Each structure stands twice: as C-alpha cells, then as structure tokens.
Amino acid sequence: MNGFVLFSKQHITTLLLIILFIFVLFYFREFINKKKRVDITIRAILIISMLTVEFLLYGWLINTNKWDWGDSLPLQLCGICMYLCCYSLITKDYKVYEIIYFWGLAGALQAVLTPDITYGFPHFKYIQFFVTHGGIILSIAYMTFVFKFSPTFRSLVRSYICLILIAIPNYLLDYVIKGNYLFLRDKPTGANLLDFFGPWPYYLIVLGILLIPYFLVLYLPHQISNLIRNKSNHTSKDTSID
C-alpha cells in the first residue's frame, strides 16, 4: 500500500472531486430546495456517509490495535464539526450552523489541503479521511446554498469565543490522558501550516491570533454578497419610485 504524497495525482483528483460537488450543489441549489425528496436524499447521503466511515474507523482502530484514548476519540475540531454537521443537516439549526461554518471550513479546508495521514488511496484511512473532511465542507456548502443560511459578524465572534471555551476542557483532558486533541499539546505530524508558527506554546498563540483574520476571510464572501444584495434592493426601490 503506497503512502500518502502531498499534492500527488490522487490527492489533486480528490480535491477536484470536492470542488466539483460544491459546484453541483451551488448550480442545482434552487432545484434541490424545491424537491423535498431530493433534499432529504442528499442530506441522508451526507449524514450516512460521514457516520458510516467514522464508526468503521473506530472498528478499524480497535481491530488493528491502534485505538488510543488520547488520539482516537472524536474530539479534534473536525471530529466535533462532523457530528454537529449531521445534527444541523437534520434539524436545520442555524445557531449550530453559524458556529460550524467557521470551525468546519477553517479545520476541514486546511485538513484536505495538508492531510495529516500516512496512507494513500485506496487504503480505508485515506477514504475515511476525505469522506469525513470533504463531507464537512459539502455539508456547510449545502446549508449555505440550499438552506440559504448565511453567517453574520456576530456568528464569527460567537464561533471564535466558543472555540476558545472548548479548548480549555480539551487541554485539561489532554493533560490527564496524555492526548493531543485540538493539537493543544503538540503539532500534528506531517507537513502542515503549524510548522511555520514555532514550537509549543508559541504556535498556539500565533494560531489564536491568525484565526481572527482567517475567520474574516471566510466571512468575506457573505459580506460582499450582502452588500451586492442591499445595493440591488436600493436600486430596485429607486427605480420603482421613479
């Protein structure tokens, strides 16, 4: 089984597939929104796919004696987001969406670009990794395009504060069980952006600071869209008055 190679043909192909699915969701957003069966089917596929590979992962870790309480629980940011995505896809809970929009995209985008994996395709771990992280991105895209959810600046602030709040108990848990959830005790293995931020604990401080402009970049498309929409509404009103 070949190991994972960053930006290899299989990696780039996987990224292109994720981009293609995002485009399809955007292009057919109105059709999906009007067809309840299609809507329910796509949401079910996203939920079942992510949960299936997640539980298969638990079985694989146990079967191969790789289960580690300090590393195998779904307490990394993307692990938490995956379950929250499933919940929000079922309930259409906007309050959850506005948190995971920033958490999910910040974590999953970085994850698929610089994956923390050692196995290449078609190993199960490769498939599980990209189904989970790609599923998070597609779930957020689905809620944005089909549910027509849109984060606000308050959403950004709430998401950032909630991330800091969950980091505190996670760090305490990491210390007790010698884990590294949310990478609070050490940087992930393999090539990743944290390599540029210095050793522990400096990379945590730098990461905490850089998350603010990162979240702002993720919010920017919605802000631009709102400005265009408001300008269009004002133009329409002026035209109707004339």
C-alpha positions in Angstrom: 0.0 0.0 0.0 1.6 3.3 -1.1 1.9 6.1 1.4 0.3 9.5 1.1 2.1 12.0 -1.1 1.1 15.7 -0.7 -0.4 17.1 -4.0 0.0 13.8 -5.8 -2.3 12.9 -8.6 -4.7 11.0 -6.2 -4.6 14.0 -3.8 -5.3 16.6 -6.5 -8.0 14.4 -8.0 -9.7 14.1 -4.6 -9.6 17.9 -4.2 -11.1 18.4 -7.7 -14.0 16.0 -6.8 -14.8 18.0 -3.7 -14.8 21.2 -5.7 -17.0 19.6 -8.4 -19.5 18.5 -5.7 -19.6 22.0 -4.3 -20.2 23.5 -7.8 -23.1 20.9 -8.4 -24.7 21.9 -5.0 -24.5 25.6 -6.0 -25.7 25.1 -9.5 -28.7 23.0 -8.5 -29.5 24.7 -5.2 -32.9 26.0 -6.3 -33.9 22.7 -7.8 -32.9 20.8 -4.6 -34.7 23.3 -2.4 -37.9 22.8 -4.3 -37.7 19.0 -4.5 -38.2 17.6 -0.9 -37.2 14.1 -1.9 -34.0 15.2 -3.5 -33.3 17.4 -0.5 -33.8 14.6 2.0 -31.9 12.1 -0.1 -28.8 14.3 -0.4 -28.9 15.2 3.3 -29.2 11.5 4.1 -26.3 10.6 1.9 -24.1 13.2 3.5 -25.0 12.1 7.0 -24.8 8.3 6.4 -21.5 8.6 4.6 -19.8 10.6 7.4 -21.2 8.5 10.2 -20.5 5.2 8.4 -16.8 5.9 7.8 -16.5 7.3 11.3 -17.8 4.2 13.0 -15.9 2.0 10.6 -12.8 3.9 11.7 -13.4 3.0 15.3 -13.7 -0.6 14.3 -10.5 -0.5 12.2 -8.6 1.2 15.1 -9.7 -1.5 17.5 -9.2 -4.4 15.1 -5.6 -3.2 14.3 -4.8 -2.4 17.9 -4.4 1.3 17.0 -7.1 2.5 19.4 -5.6 5.2 21.7 -7.8 7.1 24.2 -5.5 10.1 23.7 -6.0 10.2 19.9 -9.0 8.1 18.8 -12.0 10.0 20.3 -13.8 12.4 18.0 -12.6 15.5 19.9 -10.5 17.1 17.2 -12.1 20.2 15.7 -13.2 18.3 12.6 -14.5 15.4 14.6 -16.7 17.7 16.6 -17.8 19.5 13.5 -18.7 16.3 11.7 -21.3 15.3 14.4 -22.6 18.9 14.6 -22.9 18.9 10.7 -25.1 15.8 10.9 -27.2 17.4 13.6 -27.7 20.6 11.7 -28.5 18.8 8.5 -31.3 17.0 10.3 -32.6 19.9 12.4 -31.7 22.9 10.2 -30.4 24.6 13.4 -29.0 27.9 12.3 -27.3 28.5 15.7 -25.2 25.4 15.2 -24.5 26.4 11.6 -23.1 29.8 12.5 -20.6 28.1 14.8 -19.6 25.2 12.5 -19.4 27.4 9.4 -16.1 28.9 10.7 -14.9 25.8 12.7 -15.7 23.4 9.9 -14.2 25.4 7.0 -11.2 26.6 9.0 -10.4 23.0 10.0 -11.6 20.9 7.1 -10.1 23.2 4.3 -6.7 23.1 6.0 -7.1 19.3 6.5 -7.8 18.4 2.9 -5.1 20.7 1.6 -2.4 19.4 4.0 -3.8 16.0 5.3 -2.4 14.5 8.5 -2.4 10.9 7.1 0.2 8.4 6.1 -1.9 6.1 3.9 -2.6 6.7 0.2 -5.6 5.7 -1.9 -7.3 3.1 -1.8 -6.5 2.5 1.8 -9.6 2.8 4.1 -7.9 5.5 6.2 -7.5 7.7 3.1 -11.1 7.2 2.1 -12.3 7.8 5.7 -10.3 11.0 6.0 -11.5 12.6 2.8 -15.1 11.4 3.2 -15.2 13.0 6.7 -13.5 16.2 5.9 -14.9 16.6 2.4 -18.3 15.8 4.0 -17.9 18.7 6.4 -17.2 21.1 3.6 -20.1 19.8 1.5 -22.5 19.9 4.5 -21.6 23.5 5.2 -22.0 24.3 1.4 -25.3 22.5 1.4 -26.7 24.5 4.3 -25.4 27.7 2.8 -26.7 27.1 -0.8 -29.9 25.1 -0.2 -30.9 26.2 3.3 -29.8 29.7 2.4 -28.1 30.1 5.7 -25.5 32.9 6.0 -23.2 33.7 8.9 -23.1 37.2 10.4 -20.3 39.1 12.0 -21.8 38.1 15.4 -21.6 34.5 14.2 -17.8 35.0 13.7 -17.4 36.4 17.2 -19.5 33.6 18.7 -17.7 30.9 16.8 -14.3 32.3 18.0 -15.4 32.5 21.6 -16.9 29.0 21.6 -13.6 27.7 20.1 -11.7 29.2 23.0 -14.2 27.8 25.5 -14.0 24.2 24.3 -10.2 24.4 24.1 -10.0 24.8 27.9 -11.6 21.5 28.9 -9.9 19.8 25.9 -6.5 20.9 27.2 -7.3 19.6 30.7 -8.4 16.3 29.1 -5.2 16.2 27.0 -3.1 16.6 30.1 -4.9 13.9 32.0 -5.0 11.2 29.3 -1.7 12.3 27.6 -3.7 13.1 24.4 -3.3 15.9 21.8 -6.9 16.8 20.9 -7.1 20.1 19.1 -3.3 19.9 18.9 -3.1 21.7 22.1 0.0 19.8 23.4 1.9 19.3 20.1 1.7 20.0 16.4 0.3 17.3 14.1 2.7 15.0 12.2 3.4 15.6 8.6 3.6 18.8 6.6 1.2 21.5 7.9 0.8 25.2 8.4 1.6 25.0 12.1 5.2 24.2 11.2 5.7 27.9 10.4 4.4 29.1 13.8 7.2 27.9 16.1 7.3 25.3 18.9 4.8 24.8 21.7 3.2 27.0 23.1 4.1 29.8 20.6 2.2 28.1 17.7 -1.0 28.1 19.8 -0.7 31.9 20.4 0.1 32.6 16.8 -2.7 30.3 15.7 -5.2 32.0 18.1 -4.2 35.4 16.6 -4.3 34.2 13.0 -7.7 32.6 13.4 -9.3 36.1 13.5 -8.2 37.2 10.0 -8.8 33.6 8.8 -12.4 33.7 10.1 -12.7 37.2 8.5 -11.6 35.8 5.1 -14.2 33.0 5.4 -16.9 35.6 6.3 -15.9 38.0 3.5 -17.9 36.3 0.6 -21.0 36.6 2.7 -20.3 40.3 3.4 -19.7 41.0 -0.2 -22.9 39.1 -1.2 -24.9 41.1 1.4 -23.5 44.4 0.1 -24.4 43.5 -3.5 -27.9 42.4 -2.4 -28.5 45.6 -0.5 -27.3 47.7 -3.3 -29.6 45.8 -5.7 -32.6 46.3 -3.4 -31.9 50.0 -3.1 -31.6 50.3 -6.9 -34.9 48.4 -7.3 -36.7 50.7 -4.9 -35.3 53.8 -6.5 -36.5 52.5 -9.9 -40.0 51.7 -8.6 -40.2 55.2 -7.1 -39.2 56.9 -10.4 
